[in-house]
Amino acid sequence: MTGARLRTGPIRALSSTLDTTQRVKHACHMKNRVRELRAASGLSQGELASTLGVSRQTINSIENDRYLPSLPLALDIARSFGETVEAIFIPDQEKTS
């Protein structure tokens, strides 16, 4: 491809419209009771993470509302506490309205 010109116009325009410092907004905002239930069970983040097969950082991110777990992980969390998914993950009505 000698002599071919790279077309950077549209890519540059697209990349300039992306702001990577903005927080990703999800269609569904959720509150959760993971920290509350974990503490009541006397588990550390690391212990819960080990039980669920995820990292401690994943548990921390879920507890701090920075990460919405996948459905299989949400089900595993609920089962580990003997609760339903709906009892742990609650839609945040203030943010969705």
Secondary structure, DSSP 4 states (H G I P E B T S, - for coil): -TTPPP--HHHHHHHHH--TTSPPPPSS-EEE-HHHHHHHTT--HHHHHHHHTS-HHHHHHHHTTS-PPPHHHHHHHHHHHT--HHHHEEE-HHHH-
